[in-house]
Amino acid sequence: MVQHAQPGWRHRARCRPDHPGGTYDPELWQPVGTTGPALEQIEEAKTICWAQSPVRTECLNAALAHAEVGVWGGYSEDERREMRLADRGPVRAKMVVA
């Protein structure tokens, strides 16, 4: 008997184009830039994600692991970059002895 894998969290994401009642709009989830209209799109995507996403945590973890582009897991690229940097701790310069 062949067992089929259960669809992953991505299949339950409301931002997918094939999700019934989803909110798919590439410009919303992957805006170009971080000012003007793009900033409004980022905020709208984050609001939708926080209010409606059943897979926000899984999405955020994937984005942190793979440095995804756009709004993932309710956070912008800049916010996730800050999270990754905070996890690394302070960067210390190496001393070179001549």
Secondary structure, 3 states (H helix, E strand, C coil): CCCCCCCCHHHHCCCCCCCCCCCCCHHHHCCCCCCCHHHHHHHHHHHHHHHHCCCHHHHHHHHHHHCCCCCECCECHHHHHHHHHHHHCCCCCCCCCC
